[in-house]
Amino acid sequence: MTTALADGWVMTGRYLRHVVREPEQIIIYFSLPIMFTLVFGYVFGSGMAVGGDDYREFLLPGVFVMTQLYGLGATATAISLDINRGVVDRFRSMPTARSALMVGRSTADLVRALIEMAVLLVCGVLVGWQANRGVWPALAAIGLILLLRLALTWVGMFLGSVVPNPDTVSLIVFPLAFPLTALSNVFVAPEQMPAWLGGVSQWNPISATVAAARELFGNPGLGSDAWPAENAVLLAVVWPLALITVFAPLAIRRYRLLGR
């Protein structure tokens, strides 16, 4: 157990060093959440009629969650690159714990998510967003967003291990992430969609975390009386744990089969 944790920490350091040594990644990490905040807050904000008078108060929790969702692509690409460059085969030939690569990747992604959240929170405050319920509920909201990111990291590691090459990742991740964002409560209320799409939106894992974050931050919500909306915090815990339960074993099994 101690060896596995130590090896996982070494892998975490490896992935974080890649970020430091590739400045373009740092620029993307910081510019993407800033772009999301400014574009969706100012360009689309005046055209939306939900969330009360201050659309940015309504929107920002959705942007926080959406940024974590699109981190899925970086995870899948990194794993696919390691596989196609033979890095995984090299690690498998070394006396390292089998779990080290994936533990290291998930830990590094959480560190990256923390940095992105810090940038987003600062951007949000600068454009007028604020957490209205105090420190502890705000920390709980951030914890739920990071829990979703951890679940998406395992989804990304599985996708990265099954795609034939890194170029294919974007062909799979974007068509997956975009509908999850569009069919959620990030921008509009599910009640404004056709009935069947509204039902999909209400049970969308993204909607659960966004609604829970709005509630815990004390930001304007949608005022829905649907069960998923009234139990958003519960679903924001259940959905990520369900995703981890499904995709972590799949990713680990796929990793063990590589190279056989």
C-alpha positions in Angstrom: 0.0 0.0 0.0 2.8 2.4 0.9 4.7 1.5 -2.3 1.5 2.1 -4.3 1.0 5.5 -2.8 4.6 6.4 -3.3 4.6 5.4 -6.9 1.3 7.2 -7.4 2.9 10.4 -6.0 5.9 10.0 -8.4 3.4 9.8 -11.3 1.6 12.9 -10.0 4.9 14.8 -10.0 5.6 13.6 -13.6 2.3 14.9 -14.9 2.6 18.2 -13.0 6.1 18.7 -14.4 4.7 18.3 -17.9 2.4 21.2 -17.3 5.3 23.4 -16.0 7.6 22.5 -18.9 4.9 23.2 -21.5 4.0 26.9 -21.1 1.2 26.7 -23.7 -0.7 24.3 -21.4 -0.5 26.9 -18.6 -1.8 29.5 -21.0 -4.7 27.3 -22.0 -5.4 26.3 -18.4 -5.8 29.9 -17.3 -7.3 31.4 -20.4 -10.1 28.9 -20.9 -11.9 29.6 -17.6 -11.4 33.4 -18.0 -12.8 33.2 -21.6 -15.8 31.2 -20.4 -16.5 33.7 -17.6 -16.3 36.8 -19.9 -18.0 35.4 -23.0 -20.9 33.7 -21.3 -21.2 36.4 -18.6 -21.2 39.5 -20.9 -22.0 38.4 -24.4 -24.9 36.0 -23.6 -25.9 37.5 -20.3 -28.0 40.3 -21.7 -30.0 37.9 -23.8 -31.0 35.5 -21.1 -34.2 35.8 -19.0 -33.5 33.4 -16.2 -31.9 33.7 -12.8 -33.3 37.0 -11.8 -31.9 40.4 -12.6 -28.2 39.4 -12.3 -27.6 36.7 -14.9 -24.0 36.4 -14.0 -24.9 35.4 -10.4 -27.0 32.7 -11.9 -24.5 31.7 -14.6 -21.1 31.5 -12.8 -21.8 28.2 -10.9 -22.6 26.7 -14.3 -19.4 28.0 -15.8 -17.5 26.5 -12.8 -18.9 23.1 -13.6 -18.7 23.4 -17.4 -14.9 24.1 -17.1 -14.4 20.9 -15.2 -16.4 19.0 -17.8 -14.2 20.1 -20.6 -11.1 19.0 -18.6 -12.2 15.5 -19.7 -10.4 16.0 -23.0 -7.1 16.8 -21.4 -7.2 13.6 -19.3 -8.2 11.4 -22.2 -5.5 12.9 -24.5 -2.7 12.5 -21.9 -3.5 8.9 -21.3 -3.8 8.2 -25.1 -0.4 9.9 -25.7 1.2 7.8 -23.0 -0.1 4.6 -24.5 0.8 5.5 -28.1 4.3 6.7 -27.2 5.1 3.4 -25.4 5.3 5.2 -22.0 2.8 2.8 -20.5 4.7 -0.2 -21.7 7.8 1.1 -20.2 6.1 1.7 -16.8 4.6 -1.8 -17.0 8.1 -3.3 -17.4 9.3 -1.5 -14.3 8.8 -2.5 -10.6 6.0 0.1 -10.1 2.5 -0.4 -8.7 0.0 -1.2 -11.4 -2.3 1.6 -10.1 0.4 4.2 -10.0 -0.2 5.7 -13.5 -3.9 6.2 -13.0 -3.6 7.4 -9.3 -1.0 9.9 -10.4 -3.1 11.1 -13.3 -6.2 11.6 -11.2 -4.3 13.4 -8.5 -2.6 15.7 -11.0 -6.0 16.5 -12.5 -7.4 17.4 -9.1 -4.5 19.8 -8.6 -5.2 21.3 -12.0 -8.9 21.5 -11.1 -8.0 23.4 -7.9 -6.0 25.9 -9.8 -8.8 26.4 -12.4 -11.3 26.8 -9.6 -9.1 29.5 -8.0 -8.9 31.3 -11.3 -12.6 31.1 -11.9 -13.5 32.3 -8.4 -11.2 35.4 -8.8 -12.7 36.0 -12.3 -16.2 35.6 -10.9 -15.6 38.1 -8.1 -14.2 40.6 -10.6 -17.4 40.4 -12.7 -19.7 40.8 -9.7 -20.3 37.2 -8.6 -20.2 36.3 -5.0 -20.9 33.5 -2.6 -23.7 34.7 -0.4 -24.0 31.9 2.2 -20.6 32.0 3.9 -17.4 30.1 3.8 -18.4 26.6 4.7 -21.3 26.3 2.2 -19.0 27.7 -0.4 -16.3 25.2 0.4 -19.0 22.4 0.2 -20.0 23.7 -3.3 -16.3 23.6 -4.4 -16.0 20.1 -3.0 -19.0 18.9 -5.0 -17.5 20.4 -8.2 -14.2 18.8 -7.6 -15.9 15.4 -6.8 -17.5 15.7 -10.3 -14.1 16.4 -11.8 -12.7 13.3 -10.1 -15.4 11.2 -11.6 -14.9 12.8 -15.0 -11.2 12.1 -14.7 -11.9 8.3 -14.5 -14.2 8.6 -17.5 -11.4 10.4 -19.4 -8.8 7.8 -18.4 -11.1 5.0 -19.7 -11.8 6.9 -23.0 -8.1 7.6 -23.4 -7.3 3.9 -23.1 -9.8 2.8 -25.7 -9.3 5.3 -28.5 -6.9 4.2 -31.2 -4.8 7.5 -31.1 -4.7 11.0 -29.5 -6.2 12.6 -32.6 -9.3 10.6 -32.1 -9.9 11.9 -28.6 -11.4 15.2 -29.7 -13.8 13.4 -32.0 -15.2 11.6 -29.1 -14.9 14.0 -26.2 -16.4 17.1 -27.7 -19.6 15.3 -29.1 -19.9 13.9 -25.6 -19.3 17.1 -23.6 -21.3 19.5 -25.7 -24.7 17.8 -25.4 -24.1 17.3 -21.6 -23.6 21.1 -21.3 -26.5 22.1 -23.7 -28.9 19.6 -22.2 -28.4 20.9 -18.7 -29.5 23.9 -16.5 -26.2 25.8 -17.1 -27.8 28.4 -19.4 -31.6 27.9 -19.3 -34.2 26.2 -17.2 -35.2 22.6 -18.2 -38.8 23.8 -18.1 -38.1 26.0 -21.1 -37.2 22.9 -23.2 -39.5 20.4 -24.8 -40.9 18.1 -22.2 -38.7 15.1 -22.9 -35.6 17.2 -23.2 -36.5 18.9 -20.0 -36.7 15.5 -18.3 -33.2 14.6 -19.6 -31.9 17.9 -18.5 -33.3 17.6 -15.0 -31.5 14.2 -14.5 -28.3 15.3 -16.2 -25.3 14.9 -13.7 -24.1 18.4 -14.8 -27.5 19.9 -13.8 -27.3 18.2 -10.4 -23.9 19.7 -9.6 -24.8 23.1 -11.0 -28.1 23.3 -9.0 -26.3 22.2 -5.8 -23.5 24.8 -6.4 -26.1 27.5 -6.9 -27.9 26.5 -3.7 -24.7 26.3 -1.6 -23.2 29.5 -3.0 -26.5 31.2 -2.4 -26.9 32.3 -6.0 -30.2 32.5 -7.9 -31.6 29.2 -9.0 -34.5 28.2 -11.2 -37.1 27.7 -8.6 -38.2 24.3 -10.0 -40.2 21.9 -7.8 -39.0 18.8 -9.7 -37.5 16.1 -7.5 -34.0 16.3 -9.1 -34.0 20.1 -8.5 -35.1 19.8 -4.9 -32.6 17.1 -4.1 -29.7 18.5 -6.1 -27.1 18.2 -3.3 -27.9 14.5 -2.9 -27.7 13.9 -6.6 -24.4 15.9 -6.9 -22.9 13.3 -4.6 -24.6 10.2 -6.0 -23.9 10.9 -9.7 -20.1 11.3 -9.4 -19.9 8.2 -7.1 -21.9 6.2 -9.6 -19.6 7.3 -12.4 -16.5 6.4 -10.4 -18.0 3.0 -9.6 -18.6 2.3 -13.2 -15.6 3.8 -14.9 -12.8 3.2 -12.4 -12.9 -0.6 -12.7 -13.3 -0.3 -16.5 -10.2 2.0 -16.8 -8.2 -0.3 -14.5 -9.2 -3.4 -16.4 -8.3 -1.7 -19.7 -4.9 -0.6 -18.4 -4.2 -4.2 -17.2 -5.0 -5.5 -20.7 -2.8 -3.1 -22.5 0.2 -4.8 -24.1 -1.0 -8.3 -23.8 
